[in-house]
């Protein structure tokens, strides 16, 4: 993969993308632990998809 594409991907705000583009609703926000969402890949009652504020990983 092109290095420029990788660097651009690293700069995407994952939480904004999940909420604004995919329409996911945050179920729990924490200053230290990030945000939890219901997985878009399966039916679930408790949020399992986690995105970290500090390092932008999921």
Secondary structure, DSSP 8 states (H G I E B T S, - for coil): --HHHHHHHHTS-HHHIIIIIS---EEEEETTTEEEE--TTS--SS--EEE-TTT---
